[in-house]
Amino acid sequence: MGNELDHNQVTSKSTINLRQVIIGIAALIVGALVYLVDRPPDQTYFLYFSGLDISFYNSLPKFFGSIGNSLPAFIHVFAFILITAGLISCKKKGYRIICLSWLIVDLAFELGQKYNSLPAKVIPNWFDGIFFLENTRNYFLHGTFDPVDLVAIILGTATAYLILSNTMERRLRSC
């Protein structure tokens, strides 16, 4: 009976794994730096549409070098896995589901750039009037498929799972 009480207390308590969320946010900051330093501002959605002149593209040498080409693919899946898992705060089974879900999403978007006729057809026209969604069709039609990005996405997923496993809190609810 004592175990049931402990289990109920643990499962009813909603916790956030702050370490995982912070690591994910820190990764997103590094990803933003790739765009601020190594990418032309007119080709970077959040810079182009923000109207802010905060790009260091012409001011600094290319900081990330050739790894900067695929680093955003690695960081995107890595960061969003960590943030999602940190907010849900569950056990390894939940971590595997989160990792697999983000892996599928990121692979689908990357492959959608190569096989872009289907995604371009199914994107609704009303996306055009919604901030962030307005660029979806252009992402698929004009984005550049890179097989190295597929590898980066897989490595980002695997790395995120390792970080999750090493930062998992002992008493978590099952997901």
Summary of the structure (lengths in Angstrom):
residues: 175
radius of gyration: 19.0
end to end distance: 22.5
largest distance: 66.3
contacts: 484
relative contact order: 0.17
helix: 73%
strand: 1%
